[in-house]
């Protein structure tokens, strides 16, 4: 969730099916008008415009970001997910949309918040609190968080779900997929139906606050032996399936560590990467949303606070094995084994190997070279990313080889990619190789 202090009075969340459909209609109409205008301008300049170029103008990018931010719910969440999954490899225009969605969460206006809480807690709900801050301390795609103090002095963080987002998940996902199809950004032959079904299931789970409460408790138990990571405790008195109450844990946004000493940044990312490895290879369950706002840092204790467990999901044994096999091949410097592992795990389709083997091998060589370096890995040194992008863009241009990996792999990779992005943001230096080796059974 993004910090929401200092923003405006909020925008009401469209909660009805027809209201949300109307928002998508307005977006489609606005994009169509923008395409026509841009096309006319380019024709007048003697150009032969392509649909993609006319669609992804700065004006149209702004329209998409603003409308999805207004809708919130699954529409906004999908955009945020894409931004964390793709990382450095998004086209600049789409990267701009997704960056705006990460930073542009808007909160409910007070009258709408009052209606939601009265429905969940009863009309006299305010009498149960000594203090309830009406302005949220954070807002995101599915809900917003308020700080409160109960009559008996318990300090809580109260996450309130936006009205209508749960009921609109299926329609929102379908509407976003339709926009992607109409934009020409996805090839017609690419079957994303299984991925859309999984996205709907995942988003429905994230909107189930009773499920999230169970996952929060589970992670608290799994991390009981870890001194430098802490999770809130669920407060059952004020929790429902659309309101999640938890102990308030004070901390600073993790991005503020960009100005911290190198040793602090390295320590925090070592803690977080250790957690990811334990989730993947030990716990068998992973919190798969790496949004930076889901982490806080306590400077006085040096502890990392985990805040959001809606995207926690089991890690399939075959996914765990696929990552172990791939890491073993990479650390052994075995390019052929790494290539085979990528295909077997579903990271890439066989068509990439057939049609672009040389480029793929070049990318694998870069990664193996980075994995083979002894000592701390410098996440702030992004020189290798440009090498990967150069080859990857050429492969991606061949739309006939586009491939949708298994959903479980996508969600795990989402967490890994997002963690790497955070490490890059903090310019951390971590001996990842030494951390990974104990989990690979290389003895």
C-alpha positions as CSV (number, residue, x, y, z in Angstrom):
1,X,0.0,0.0,0.0
2,X,1.2,3.5,-0.7
3,X,1.4,6.2,1.9
4,X,-1.6,8.5,1.5
5,X,-0.8,11.5,3.6
6,X,-1.1,14.9,2.0
7,X,-3.4,13.8,-0.8
8,X,-6.8,15.2,-1.7
9,X,-10.2,14.3,-0.2
10,X,-10.4,11.1,-2.2
11,X,-12.5,9.7,-5.0
12,X,-15.5,7.5,-4.5
13,X,-14.9,3.9,-5.7
14,X,-17.4,2.9,-8.4
15,X,-19.0,-0.1,-6.7
16,X,-21.8,-1.2,-9.0
17,X,-21.3,-3.5,-12.0
18,X,-22.8,-1.0,-14.4
19,X,-20.8,1.9,-12.9
20,X,-17.5,0.0,-13.4
21,X,-18.5,-1.1,-16.9
22,X,-19.3,2.5,-17.7
23,X,-15.8,3.5,-16.5
24,X,-14.2,1.0,-18.9
25,X,-16.5,2.3,-21.7
26,X,-15.3,5.8,-21.0
27,X,-11.7,4.6,-21.1
28,X,-12.3,2.8,-24.4
29,X,-14.0,5.8,-25.9
30,X,-11.3,8.2,-24.8
31,X,-8.6,5.9,-26.2
32,X,-10.5,5.7,-29.5
33,X,-10.7,9.4,-29.7
34,X,-7.0,9.8,-28.9
35,X,-6.1,7.2,-31.6
36,X,-8.2,9.0,-34.2
37,X,-6.7,12.4,-33.3
38,X,-3.1,11.0,-33.3
39,X,-3.6,9.1,-36.5
40,X,-4.9,12.2,-38.3
41,X,-1.9,14.2,-37.0
42,X,0.6,11.7,-38.3
43,X,-1.1,11.3,-41.6
44,X,-1.0,15.1,-42.0
45,X,2.7,14.9,-41.3
46,X,3.1,12.4,-44.1
47,X,3.6,9.4,-41.8
48,X,2.1,5.9,-42.0
49,X,1.0,5.4,-38.4
50,X,0.9,2.1,-36.6
51,X,-1.9,1.3,-34.2
52,X,0.5,0.6,-31.3
53,X,2.2,4.0,-31.8
54,X,-1.1,5.8,-31.8
55,X,-2.3,4.0,-28.7
56,X,0.7,4.5,-26.5
57,X,0.9,8.3,-26.7
58,X,1.6,10.2,-23.4
59,X,-2.0,11.4,-23.4
60,X,-3.5,7.9,-23.8
61,X,-1.0,6.5,-21.2
62,X,-2.3,9.2,-18.7
63,X,-5.9,8.2,-19.5
64,X,-5.3,4.5,-18.8
65,X,-3.4,5.2,-15.5
66,X,-6.0,7.7,-14.2
67,X,-9.0,5.5,-15.0
68,X,-7.5,2.3,-13.5
69,X,-6.5,4.2,-10.4
70,X,-10.1,5.5,-10.1
71,X,-11.5,2.0,-10.5
72,X,-9.1,0.4,-8.0
73,X,-9.8,-3.2,-7.4
74,X,-8.7,-5.9,-9.8
75,X,-8.2,-3.4,-12.7
76,X,-5.6,-1.5,-10.7
77,X,-4.1,-4.6,-9.1
78,X,-3.4,-6.2,-12.5
79,X,-1.5,-3.1,-13.6
80,X,0.6,-3.2,-10.4
81,X,1.2,-6.9,-10.8
82,X,2.5,-6.4,-14.3
83,X,4.9,-3.7,-13.2
84,X,6.5,-5.9,-10.6
85,X,6.6,-9.0,-12.9
86,X,8.2,-7.3,-15.8
87,X,10.6,-5.1,-14.0
88,X,13.3,-3.6,-16.2
89,X,11.8,-5.2,-19.4
90,X,8.6,-3.3,-19.8
91,X,8.3,-0.9,-22.8
92,X,8.8,2.6,-21.6
93,X,5.1,3.6,-22.3
94,X,3.7,0.7,-20.3
95,X,6.3,1.2,-17.6
96,X,5.0,4.7,-17.2
97,X,1.4,3.5,-16.7
98,X,2.4,0.9,-14.1
99,X,4.6,3.3,-12.2
100,X,1.7,5.7,-12.0
101,X,-0.5,2.9,-10.7
102,X,2.0,2.0,-8.0
103,X,2.1,5.6,-6.8
104,X,-1.4,6.8,-7.4
105,X,-3.7,4.9,-5.0
106,X,-6.6,7.1,-4.0
107,X,-8.8,6.7,-0.9
108,X,-12.5,6.7,-0.3
109,X,-14.1,10.0,0.7
110,X,-15.4,10.0,4.3
111,X,-19.1,9.5,3.6
112,X,-18.3,6.3,1.6
113,X,-16.0,5.0,4.4
114,X,-18.8,5.7,7.0
115,X,-21.2,3.6,5.0
116,X,-18.8,0.7,4.6
117,X,-17.9,0.6,8.3
118,X,-21.5,1.0,9.4
119,X,-22.4,-2.1,7.3
120,X,-19.5,-4.1,8.9
121,X,-19.6,-2.9,12.5
122,X,-23.0,-1.3,13.0
123,X,-24.1,2.3,13.0
124,X,-22.5,3.0,16.5
125,X,-19.1,1.7,15.5
126,X,-17.3,5.0,16.5
127,X,-18.2,4.4,20.2
128,X,-16.0,1.4,20.2
129,X,-12.9,3.5,19.7
130,X,-11.1,6.1,21.7
131,X,-9.6,7.4,18.5
132,X,-10.1,6.5,14.8
133,X,-8.2,8.5,12.2
134,X,-10.6,9.2,9.3
135,X,-7.8,9.9,6.9
136,X,-6.1,6.6,5.8
137,X,-2.4,6.1,6.5
138,X,-2.1,4.0,3.3
139,X,-4.2,3.2,0.3
140,X,-3.9,0.5,-2.4
141,X,-5.9,-1.3,-5.1
142,X,-8.2,-3.4,-2.8
143,X,-8.4,-1.4,0.4
144,X,-7.1,1.4,2.6
145,X,-5.6,1.4,6.1
146,X,-6.6,3.5,9.1
147,X,-4.9,3.9,12.5
148,X,-7.2,3.5,15.5
149,X,-7.1,3.1,19.3
150,X,-9.7,1.0,21.0
151,X,-11.5,2.0,24.2
152,X,-9.2,-0.4,26.2
153,X,-6.0,1.1,24.6
154,X,-5.1,-1.3,21.8
155,X,-3.4,0.4,18.9
156,X,-4.6,-1.1,15.7
157,X,-4.2,-0.8,11.9
158,X,-7.6,-1.3,10.3
159,X,-7.7,-2.3,6.6
160,X,-11.0,-1.5,5.0
161,X,-11.9,-3.1,1.6
162,X,-13.3,-0.8,-1.1
163,X,-17.0,-1.5,-1.8
164,X,-17.7,-3.6,-4.9
165,X,-14.2,-4.7,-5.7
166,X,-14.8,-8.3,-4.7
167,X,-17.9,-8.6,-6.8
168,X,-16.2,-6.9,-9.8
169,X,-13.1,-9.1,-10.1
170,X,-14.2,-11.3,-12.9
171,X,-15.6,-8.5,-15.0
172,X,-12.6,-6.2,-14.3
173,X,-10.1,-8.9,-15.4
174,X,-12.1,-9.6,-18.5
175,X,-12.3,-5.9,-19.4
176,X,-8.6,-5.4,-18.9
177,X,-7.9,-8.4,-21.1
178,X,-10.2,-7.0,-23.8
179,X,-8.4,-3.7,-23.7
180,X,-5.1,-5.5,-24.2
181,X,-6.5,-7.5,-27.1
182,X,-8.0,-4.4,-28.8
183,X,-4.7,-2.6,-28.3
184,X,-2.8,-5.1,-30.4
185,X,-0.3,-5.6,-27.5
186,X,-1.1,-9.3,-27.3
187,X,-0.9,-11.7,-30.3
188,X,-4.2,-13.2,-31.2
189,X,-2.8,-16.7,-31.1
190,X,-1.6,-16.4,-27.5
191,X,-4.1,-18.2,-25.2
192,X,-4.1,-16.3,-21.9
193,X,-7.4,-17.9,-20.7
194,X,-5.7,-20.1,-18.0
195,X,-3.7,-17.1,-16.8
196,X,-6.9,-15.0,-16.6
197,X,-8.6,-17.7,-14.6
198,X,-5.7,-17.9,-12.2
199,X,-5.6,-14.1,-11.8
200,X,-9.3,-14.1,-10.9
201,X,-8.8,-16.8,-8.3
202,X,-5.8,-15.0,-6.8
203,X,-7.5,-11.7,-6.7
204,X,-10.6,-13.3,-5.1
205,X,-8.3,-14.7,-2.4
206,X,-6.7,-11.3,-1.8
207,X,-10.2,-9.8,-1.3
208,X,-11.0,-12.4,1.3
209,X,-9.8,-10.8,4.5
210,X,-10.7,-13.8,6.7
211,X,-8.3,-15.8,4.5
212,X,-5.7,-13.1,4.9
213,X,-6.1,-13.2,8.6
214,X,-5.3,-16.9,8.6
215,X,-2.3,-16.4,6.4
216,X,-1.0,-13.6,8.7
217,X,-1.3,-15.9,11.7
218,X,0.4,-18.7,9.8
219,X,3.4,-16.5,8.8
220,X,3.6,-15.3,12.4
221,X,4.1,-18.9,13.5
222,X,6.6,-19.6,10.7
223,X,8.7,-16.6,11.6
224,X,8.6,-17.2,15.4
225,X,12.3,-18.1,15.3
226,X,13.3,-15.1,13.3
227,X,14.3,-12.0,15.4
228,X,14.7,-9.6,12.6
229,X,11.3,-10.1,10.9
230,X,8.0,-9.3,12.5
231,X,4.3,-9.6,11.3
232,X,1.3,-8.0,12.9
233,X,-1.2,-10.0,15.0
234,X,-4.8,-10.3,13.9
235,X,-7.4,-8.6,16.2
236,X,-10.4,-10.8,15.8
237,X,-12.8,-8.4,17.6
238,X,-12.8,-6.0,14.7
239,X,-12.0,-8.3,11.8
240,X,-14.6,-9.4,9.2
241,X,-14.3,-10.8,5.7
242,X,-14.1,-7.1,4.4
243,X,-12.3,-5.4,7.4
244,X,-9.0,-6.7,8.7
245,X,-7.8,-5.4,12.1
246,X,-4.3,-6.0,13.3
247,X,-1.8,-4.7,15.7
248,X,-0.2,-1.4,14.6
249,X,3.5,-1.7,14.0
250,X,5.4,1.6,13.6
251,X,8.0,1.7,10.9
252,X,9.3,3.7,8.0
253,X,8.7,3.0,4.3
254,X,11.5,0.7,3.1
255,X,12.4,3.0,0.2
256,X,13.6,5.6,2.7
257,X,16.6,3.3,3.2
258,X,18.0,4.6,-0.1
259,X,19.9,7.2,2.0
260,X,20.9,4.7,4.8
261,X,24.4,3.5,5.3
262,X,25.5,0.7,2.9
263,X,25.7,-1.8,5.7
264,X,22.1,-1.1,6.7
265,X,20.8,-1.6,3.1
266,X,22.8,-4.8,2.7
267,X,21.5,-6.2,6.0
268,X,17.9,-5.4,5.1
269,X,18.1,-7.1,1.7
270,X,19.9,-10.1,3.2
271,X,17.0,-10.5,5.6
272,X,14.5,-10.2,2.8
273,X,16.3,-12.6,0.4
274,X,16.7,-15.1,3.2
275,X,13.0,-14.9,3.7
276,X,12.3,-15.5,0.0
277,X,14.6,-18.6,0.0
278,X,12.8,-20.0,3.1
279,X,9.4,-19.4,1.6
280,X,10.4,-21.2,-1.6
281,X,12.5,-24.1,-0.2
282,X,11.3,-24.5,3.4
283,X,7.9,-23.0,4.2
284,X,6.2,-24.2,1.0
285,X,4.1,-21.0,1.1
286,X,5.1,-17.6,-0.2
287,X,3.7,-14.1,0.1
288,X,3.8,-13.4,-3.7
289,X,3.1,-9.6,-3.7
290,X,6.5,-7.8,-3.5
291,X,5.0,-4.3,-3.6
292,X,7.5,-2.1,-1.8
293,X,4.7,-0.7,0.4
294,X,4.2,-4.1,1.9
295,X,7.4,-3.7,3.9
296,X,8.4,-1.3,6.7
297,X,11.6,-0.9,8.6
298,X,12.2,-0.2,12.3
299,X,15.4,1.8,12.6
300,X,15.6,1.4,16.4
301,X,15.3,-2.4,16.3
302,X,16.6,-3.2,12.8
303,X,13.6,-5.3,12.2
304,X,11.7,-5.7,8.9
305,X,7.9,-5.5,9.2
306,X,5.7,-7.6,6.8
307,X,2.3,-6.0,6.3
308,X,0.2,-7.7,3.6
309,X,-0.6,-11.5,3.4
310,X,-3.5,-11.5,0.9
311,X,-1.3,-12.9,-1.9
312,X,0.2,-15.7,0.3
313,X,-0.2,-19.0,-1.6
314,X,1.3,-22.5,-1.5
315,X,4.4,-23.2,-3.5
316,X,3.9,-26.4,-5.5
317,X,6.6,-29.1,-5.0
318,X,7.3,-29.1,-8.8
319,X,7.8,-25.4,-8.8
320,X,10.3,-25.7,-5.9
321,X,12.1,-28.5,-7.8
322,X,12.2,-26.4,-11.0
323,X,13.9,-23.5,-9.3
324,X,16.3,-25.8,-7.5
325,X,17.2,-27.5,-10.9
326,X,17.6,-24.1,-12.6
327,X,19.8,-22.7,-9.9
328,X,22.0,-25.7,-9.8
329,X,22.6,-25.5,-13.6
330,X,23.3,-21.8,-13.4
331,X,25.8,-22.1,-10.5
332,X,27.5,-25.0,-12.2
333,X,27.9,-22.9,-15.4
334,X,26.0,-25.5,-17.4
335,X,24.3,-23.5,-20.2
336,X,22.6,-26.5,-21.8
337,X,21.2,-27.7,-18.5
338,X,20.0,-24.2,-17.7
339,X,18.3,-24.0,-21.1
340,X,16.6,-27.4,-20.7
341,X,15.5,-26.4,-17.2
342,X,13.9,-23.1,-18.5
343,X,11.8,-25.0,-21.0
344,X,10.9,-27.9,-18.6
345,X,9.8,-25.5,-15.9
346,X,7.7,-23.5,-18.5
347,X,9.6,-20.3,-18.1
348,X,9.9,-20.2,-21.9
349,X,8.3,-22.2,-24.7
350,X,10.2,-24.6,-27.0
351,X,9.7,-22.2,-29.9
352,X,12.2,-19.8,-28.4
353,X,14.9,-22.5,-28.4
354,X,14.1,-23.5,-31.9
355,X,13.9,-20.0,-33.4
356,X,16.2,-17.9,-31.2
357,X,18.7,-20.4,-29.6
358,X,21.7,-18.1,-30.1
359,X,20.0,-15.1,-28.5
360,X,18.7,-17.3,-25.6
361,X,22.2,-18.8,-25.0
362,X,23.6,-15.3,-25.0
363,X,21.2,-14.3,-22.2
364,X,21.9,-17.5,-20.3
365,X,25.6,-16.8,-20.6
366,X,25.1,-13.3,-19.0
367,X,23.2,-14.7,-16.1
368,X,25.6,-17.6,-15.6
369,X,28.5,-15.1,-15.6
370,X,26.8,-13.0,-12.9
371,X,25.9,-16.1,-10.8
372,X,29.5,-17.3,-11.0
373,X,31.1,-14.2,-9.5
374,X,32.4,-14.7,-6.0
375,X,31.5,-12.3,-3.2
376,X,28.5,-9.9,-2.8
377,X,26.3,-9.3,-5.8
378,X,26.0,-5.5,-6.5
379,X,22.3,-5.0,-7.3
380,X,23.0,-1.4,-8.1
381,X,25.2,-2.3,-11.0
382,X,22.6,-2.7,-13.8
383,X,25.0,-3.0,-16.7
384,X,24.0,-6.6,-17.3
385,X,20.3,-5.7,-17.6
386,X,21.0,-3.8,-20.9
387,X,22.7,-6.9,-22.3
388,X,19.7,-9.0,-21.4
389,X,17.3,-6.4,-22.7
390,X,19.1,-6.2,-26.0
391,X,18.6,-10.0,-26.6
392,X,15.2,-10.2,-24.9
393,X,13.6,-7.5,-27.0
394,X,14.6,-9.3,-30.2
395,X,13.1,-12.5,-29.0
396,X,10.0,-10.8,-27.7
397,X,9.5,-9.2,-31.1
398,X,8.7,-12.7,-32.5
399,X,5.2,-12.9,-31.3
400,X,4.8,-16.5,-32.6
401,X,7.0,-17.7,-29.7
402,X,5.1,-15.9,-26.9
403,X,4.3,-18.3,-24.1
404,X,2.4,-18.1,-20.9
405,X,4.3,-19.9,-18.0
406,X,2.5,-21.9,-15.4
407,X,0.6,-19.7,-13.0
408,X,2.4,-21.0,-9.9
409,X,5.8,-20.1,-11.6
410,X,4.5,-16.7,-12.5
411,X,3.5,-15.8,-9.0
412,X,6.8,-17.1,-7.5
413,X,8.8,-15.2,-10.1
414,X,6.8,-12.1,-9.3
415,X,8.1,-12.2,-5.8
416,X,11.7,-12.9,-6.9
417,X,11.7,-10.2,-9.5
418,X,10.1,-7.7,-7.2
419,X,12.7,-8.5,-4.5
420,X,15.5,-7.9,-7.0
421,X,13.9,-4.6,-8.0
422,X,13.9,-3.5,-4.4
423,X,17.5,-4.5,-4.0
424,X,18.4,-2.5,-7.0
425,X,16.4,0.5,-5.7
426,X,18.5,0.3,-2.5
427,X,21.8,-0.4,-4.3
428,X,22.3,-3.3,-2.0
429,X,25.3,-5.7,-2.1
430,X,24.4,-9.2,-1.0
431,X,26.3,-12.5,-1.4
432,X,23.4,-14.2,-3.0
433,X,25.5,-17.2,-4.2
434,X,26.5,-18.1,-0.7
435,X,22.9,-17.7,0.5
436,X,21.5,-20.0,-2.2
437,X,24.1,-22.8,-2.0
438,X,22.8,-24.4,1.2
439,X,19.4,-24.9,-0.3
440,X,20.6,-26.8,-3.4
441,X,21.7,-30.1,-1.9
442,X,25.0,-30.0,-3.7
443,X,26.9,-32.2,-1.3
